[in-house]
């Protein structure tokens, strides 16, 4: 099976350039330029990220993702989520679906996600560490809001975009919710 071509674009956010990847129909990746480890979806494209270019407006998934990011960082009502194609294991995709249900401005813990998944799959318990690994593999940061997952007791833990960005994103969302 031939691998589809990856279309790349960039969105200049207040927290640094965001690299967008599309298969031509759906968003397949979103990451911060220069994050500690390159995401798997970038593959051999990594270090050739077009940080100076905006998303190709001919690619509707990149355009919609850029519009979503513009609303997100601008504090406007978020438009519909752009089409996304999440490539991962069934367990990872189940975790990523749960991430998408975390309300704007709120957080949850890895343990709470593990408990919810255990109920969903009919298990007595599930490993919070396994959930944490699936969260860390999220290919579409922000839109699939892995930054809203914290450790036990609200402790900030890993984020592919970096701890400082995670803290700023959470503060921005809380401040906007409090202002409404």
VOBA-1610 file (N, C-alpha, C; in pm, whole numbers, padded with zeros to 5 digits, always signed):
BEGIN
Unk+00085-00117+00000Unk+00000+00000+00000Unk+00089+00123+00000Unk+00067+00214-00090Unk+00148+00334-00101Unk+00114+00432+00011Unk+00218+00494+00063Unk+00197+00593+00168Unk+00153+00724+00102Unk+00051+00789+00160Unk+00003+00913+00100Unk+00104+01024+00127Unk+00099+01124+00043Unk+00191+01237+00054Unk+00153+01324+00174Unk+00253+01368+00246Unk+00233+01453+00362Unk+00245+01599+00319Unk+00139+01675+00343Unk+00140+01818+00316Unk+00174+01888+00447Unk+00271+01978+00444Unk+00311+02048+00565Unk+00277+02195+00558Unk+00251+02253+00671Unk+00226+02397+00681Unk+00268+02443+00820Unk+00261+02572+00841Unk+00302+02626+00969Unk+00203+02733+01013Unk+00173+02735+01142Unk+00090+02839+01200Unk+00176+02912+01304Unk+00190+03046+01291Unk+00272+03122+01386Unk+00192+03156+01512Unk+00201+03072+01615Unk+00125+03093+01737Unk+00202+03181+01835Unk+00133+03234+01937Unk+00201+03311+02040Unk+00301+03228+02122Unk+00292+03096+02111Unk+00383+03008+02185Unk+00490+02947+02096Unk+00503+02997+01976Unk+00601+02945+01881Unk+00531+02886+01760Unk+00608+02863+01656Unk+00551+02808+01533Unk+00495+02669+01557Unk+00381+02645+01497Unk+00316+02514+01504Unk+00321+02453+01365Unk+00372+02331+01359Unk+00381+02257+01233Unk+00255+02173+01217Unk+00195+02183+01100Unk+00072+02111+01067Unk+00103+02009+00958Unk+00044+01892+00968Unk+00060+01791+00864Unk-00076+01740+00821Unk-00093+01725+00691Unk-00219+01678+00635Unk-00190+01571+00531Unk-00287+01480+00517Unk-00276+01380+00410Unk-00350+01428+00285Unk-00392+01553+00286Unk-00466+01611+00175Unk-00615+01620+00203Unk-00663+01538+00297Unk-00805+01539+00332Unk-00826+01566+00481Unk-00733+01518+00563Unk-00746+01530+00709Unk-00614+01571+00771Unk-00625+01632+00887Unk-00507+01667+00965Unk-00453+01538+01026Unk-00325+01511+01006Unk-00264+01390+01062Unk-00164+01423+01172Unk-00127+01550+01183Unk-00032+01587+01286Unk-00031+01736+01313Unk+00002+01769+01437Unk+00015+01907+01480Unk+00115+01906+01595Unk+00224+01981+01581Unk+00325+01985+01687Unk+00389+02123+01689Unk+00458+02152+01797Unk+00534+02276+01805Unk+00669+02255+01738Unk+00711+02351+01657Unk+00842+02346+01595Unk+00947+02346+01707Unk+01043+02258+01696Unk+01151+02254+01793Unk+01117+02184+01923Unk+01005+02112+01928Unk+00974+02041+02052Unk+01081+01935+02074Unk+01102+01893+02199Unk+01214+01807+02234Unk+01238+01686+02145Unk+01132+01612+02110Unk+01153+01500+02019Unk+01053+01510+01906Unk+01101+01489+01783Unk+01011+01501+01668Unk+00904+01394+01671Unk+00780+01432+01639Unk+00673+01332+01639Unk+00689+01232+01525Unk+00637+01113+01549Unk+00650+01005+01450Unk+00588+01040+01316Unk+00476+01116+01316Unk+00407+01145+01190Unk+00493+01228+01095Unk+00591+01301+01145Unk+00678+01380+01058Unk+00776+01292+00982Unk+00811+01179+01039Unk+00901+01085+00972Unk+01025+01151+00917Unk+01057+01123+00792Unk+01178+01174+00730Unk+01171+01323+00697Unk+01051+01386+00719Unk+01039+01529+00691Unk+01107+01613+00798Unk+01139+01551+00912Unk+01191+01628+01022Unk+01326+01682+00989Unk+01414+01731+00962Unk+01432+01873+00994Unk+01387+01969+00887Unk+01320+01922+00784Unk+01281+02013+00676Unk+01144+02075+00700Unk+01118+02120+00820Unk+00988+02179+00854Unk+00983+02321+00798Unk+00876+02356+00727Unk+00865+02490+00667Unk+00821+02596+00767Unk+00908+02631+00863Unk+00867+02719+00971Unk+00831+02860+00925Unk+00875+02902+00810Unk+00845+03038+00765Unk+00715+03046+00685Unk+00659+02932+00649Unk+00541+02931+00562Unk+00413+02909+00640Unk+00309+02979+00599Unk+00176+02949+00653Unk+00123+02826+00583Unk+00018+02770+00639Unk-00042+02650+00579Unk-00090+02679+00438Unk-00075+02582+00351Unk-00120+02592+00213Unk-00272+02604+00212Unk-00324+02717+00164Unk-00470+02737+00166Unk-00543+02646+00069Unk-00470+02584-00023Unk-00534+02490-00114Unk-00565+02358-00043Unk-00496+02330+00065Unk-00520+02209+00144Unk-00625+02244+00249Unk-00746+02194+00232Unk-00855+02235+00320Unk-00832+02194+00466Unk-00769+02080+00490Unk-00743+02039+00629Unk-00645+02135+00696Unk-00540+02176+00624Unk-00445+02271+00681Unk-00510+02407+00703Unk-00593+02448+00607Unk-00662+02577+00621Unk-00757+02575+00740Unk-00836+02467+00753Unk-00929+02457+00865Unk-00856+02450+00999Unk-00743+02381+01003Unk-00665+02373+01126Unk-00609+02511+01161Unk-00563+02585+01062Unk-00513+02721+01087Unk-00624+02812+01139Unk-00744+02799+01083Unk-00858+02879+01130Unk-00895+02841+01274Unk-00890+02711+01305Unk-00918+02666+01441Unk-00816+02724+01539Unk-00688+02718+01500Unk-00581+02772+01585Unk-00595+02923+01602Unk-00634+02992+01497Unk-00655+03137+01504Unk-00763+03169+01607Unk-00872+03095+01605Unk-00980+03116+01703Unk-00933+03077+01843Unk-00864+02965+01855Unk-00816+02918+01985Unk-00726+03022+02052Unk-00625+03066+01980Unk-00530+03162+02039Unk-00589+03303+02048Unk-00688+03333+01964Unk-00751+03464+01967Unk-00863+03477+02069Unk-00897+03368+02135Unk-01002+03372+02236Unk-01143+03374+02179Unk-01157+03343+02051Unk-01289+03342+01987Unk-01355+03206+02009Unk-01485+03200+01979Unk-01558+03073+01986Unk-01492+02978+01885Unk-01463+02857+01931Unk-01394+02763+01844Unk-01486+02711+01735Unk-01437+02712+01610Unk-01516+02653+01501Unk-01516+02500+01516Unk-01585+02434+01428Unk-01583+02287+01428Unk-01439+02239+01418Unk-01415+02127+01479Unk-01282+02067+01472Unk-01253+02029+01328Unk-01133+02061+01280Unk-01100+02019+01143Unk-01099+01867+01134Unk-01115+01811+01015Unk-01110+01666+01004Unk-00972+01616+01045Unk-00970+01515+01130Unk-00843+01458+01173Unk-00842+01308+01148Unk-00726+01256+01116Unk-00706+01112+01096Unk-00597+01069+01192Unk-00638+01007+01301Unk-00543+00967+01404Unk-00494+00825+01378Unk-00366+00811+01360Unk-00307+00681+01333Unk-00241+00630+01461Unk-00293+00520+01513Unk-00239+00462+01635Unk-00306+00329+01663Unk-00268+00270+01775Unk-00328+00142+01814Unk-00472+00167+01859Unk-00553+00062+01867Unk-00689+00080+01918Unk-00691+00142+02059Unk-00597+00101+02145Unk-00590+00159+02279Unk-00557+00308+02273Unk-00458+00345+02192Unk-00423+00487+02179Unk-00542+00567+02128Unk-00611+00516+02027Unk-00726+00588+01973Unk-00837+00604+02077Unk-00856+00502+02164Unk-00955+00513+02272Unk-00914+00623+02370Unk-00786+00631+02402Unk-00737+00737+02491Unk-00757+00873+02425Unk-00724+00885+02298Unk-00735+01013+02228Unk-00881+01057+02218Unk-00974+00963+02204Unk-01117+00998+02204Unk-01156+01058+02340Unk-01105+00999+02447Unk-01132+01054+02580Unk-01073+01194+02596Unk-00955+01215+02542Unk-00893+01348+02551Unk-00983+01453+02487Unk-01047+01417+02377Unk-01133+01511+02306Unk-01259+01546+02385Unk-01288+01470+02490Unk-01406+01499+02572Unk-01374+01587+02693Unk-01248+01621+02714Unk-01211+01706+02828Unk-01252+01849+02794Unk-01340+01909+02873Unk-01388+02044+02841Unk-01276+02149+02844Unk-01293+02247+02758Unk-01202+02362+02752Unk-01190+02423+02891Unk-01069+02451+02934Unk-01046+02516+03063Unk-01045+02422+03181Unk-01064+02294+03158Unk-01063+02197+03267Unk-00950+02097+03247Unk-00917+02026+03353Unk-00814+01923+03345Unk-00870+01793+03403Unk-00802+01686+03373Unk-00827+01556+03433Unk-00693+01491+03458Unk-00694+01378+03526Unk-00568+01310+03556Unk-00554+01182+03473Unk-00430+01135+03466Unk-00405+01007+03399Unk-00483+00896+03468Unk-00489+00902+03602Unk-00563+00802+03678Unk-00711+00803+03647Unk-00770+00922+03634Unk-00913+00932+03600Unk-00940+00877+03460Unk-00850+00905+03367Unk-00865+00850+03232Unk-00854+00698+03236Unk-00758+00646+03315Unk-00740+00501+03326Unk-00866+00437+03384Unk-00926+00499+03486Unk-01049+00445+03546Unk-01162+00444+03444Unk-01175+00549+03366Unk-01280+00556+03263Unk-01259+00449+03157Unk-01134+00430+03114Unk-01105+00327+03014Unk-01131+00188+03070Unk-01098+00165+03197Unk-01124+00035+03258Unk-01274+00005+03255Unk-01356+00105+03289Unk-01502+00086+03282Unk-01546+00056+03139Unk-01493+00133+03044Unk-01529+00116+02903Unk-01496-00025+02853Unk-01378-00075+02892Unk-01334-00206+02844Unk-01376-00322+02936Unk-01449-00291+03045Unk-01495-00395+03136Unk-01385-00456+03222Unk-01282-00379+03253Unk-01173-00427+03339Unk-01190-00370+03479Unk-01128-00436+03576Unk-01129-00385+03713Unk-01046-00259+03726Unk-00934-00257+03657Unk-00846-00140+03661Unk-00763-00134+03534Unk-00699-00021+03515Unk-00611-00002+03401Unk-00493+00083+03447Unk-00382+00065+03385Unk-00260+00135+03424Unk-00262+00282+03380Unk-00242+00371+03477Unk-00230+00514+03445Unk-00105+00538+03361Unk-00002+00456+03381Unk+00121+00470+03302Unk+00095+00437+03155Unk+00015+00334+03131Unk-00019+00299+02991Unk-00097+00413+02927Unk-00188+00472+03003Unk-00264+00587+02953Unk-00167+00702+02924Unk-00074+00725+03016Unk+00025+00832+02996Unk+00107+00813+02870Unk+00143+00689+02842Unk+00219+00662+02719Unk+00133+00692+02596Unk+00007+00654+02598Unk-00082+00682+02485Unk-00102+00832+02469Unk-00117+00903+02580Unk-00131+01050+02574Unk-00007+01110+02510Unk+00111+01060+02548Unk+00237+01112+02494Unk+00251+01087+02344Unk+00181+00988+02293Unk+00188+00956+02149Unk+00086+01033+02066Unk+00008+01121+02127Unk-00093+01200+02056Unk-00029+01276+01940Unk-00072+01250+01817Unk-00010+01318+01703Unk-00066+01458+01675Unk-00179+01494+01736Unk-00245+01621+01704Unk-00262+01703+01833Unk-00152+01767+01876Unk-00158+01848+01997Unk-00263+01957+01984Unk-00309+02007+02094Unk-00408+02115+02106Unk-00548+02074+02063Unk-00565+02031+01941Unk-00697+01993+01893Unk-00743+01866+01965Unk-00652+01774+01986Unk-00672+01661+02077Unk-00597+01704+02203Unk-00669+01759+02301Unk-00606+01838+02408Unk-00535+01760+02518Unk-00423+01700+02483Unk-00345+01625+02581Unk-00285+01717+02688Unk-00277+01847+02660Unk-00225+01940+02761Unk-00317+01952+02881Unk-00441+01904+02870Unk-00538+01912+02980Unk-00528+01793+03076Unk-00430+01706+03055Unk-00411+01592+03144Unk-00294+01623+03238Unk-00321+01607+03366Unk-00221+01636+03469Unk-00201+01512+03555Unk-00095+01516+03635Unk-00068+01405+03726Unk-00157+01411+03848Unk-00139+01313+03937Unk-00215+01306+04061Unk-00199+01436+04139Unk-00307+01482+04198Unk-00303+01605+04277Unk-00287+01731+04194Unk-00308+01722+04063Unk-00296+01839+03977Unk-00153+01873+03936Unk-00058+01784+03968Unk+00082+01806+03933Unk+00100+01808+03781Unk+00169+01913+03732Unk+00198+01918+03589Unk+00298+01810+03555Unk+00270+01737+03449Unk+00361+01632+03405Unk+00386+01651+03257Unk+00450+01555+03196Unk+00498+01566+03059Unk+00403+01626+02957Unk+00464+01691+02860Unk+00390+01745+02745Unk+00490+01756+02631Unk+00455+01701+02516Unk+00547+01700+02402Unk+00588+01841+02361Unk+00500+01939+02381Unk+00531+02077+02346Unk+00616+02147+02450Unk+00643+02081+02563Unk+00724+02139+02669Unk+00638+02185+02786Unk+00693+02171+02906Unk+00621+02206+03029Unk+00576+02351+03032Unk+00661+02443+02988Unk+00625+02585+02993Unk+00504+02612+02904Unk+00500+02553+02787Unk+00384+02571+02699Unk+00258+02512+02761Unk+00271+02394+02821Unk+00156+02331+02885Unk+00100+02424+02993Unk+00186+02477+03074Unk+00144+02568+03181Unk+00074+02691+03123Unk+00131+02748+03017Unk+00071+02867+02956Unk-00063+02837+02892Unk-00076+02721+02826Unk-00203+02682+02765Unk-00312+02666+02870Unk-00280+02597+02979Unk-00378+02576+03085Unk-00419+02708+03149Unk-00323+02795+03173Unk-00353+02926+03232Unk-00440+03009+03137Unk-00407+03009+03007Unk-00485+03083+02908Unk-00630+03035+02907Unk-00649+02903+02905Unk-00786+02850+02903Unk-00860+02882+03031Unk-00797+02865+03147Unk-00863+02897+03275Unk-00901+03044+03282Unk-00811+03131+03238Unk-00838+03275+03242Unk-00957+03311+03153Unk-00965+03248+03035Unk-01076+03278+02944Unk-01209+03227+03000Unk-01206+03109+03061Unk-01329+03055+03120Unk-01373+03145+03235Unk-01278+03191+03317Unk-01311+03278+03431Unk-01365+03412+03384Unk-01320+03461+03267Unk-01364+03591+03215Unk-01504+03584+03155Unk-01548+03464+03115Unk-01681+03449+03052Unk-01793+03453+03151
//
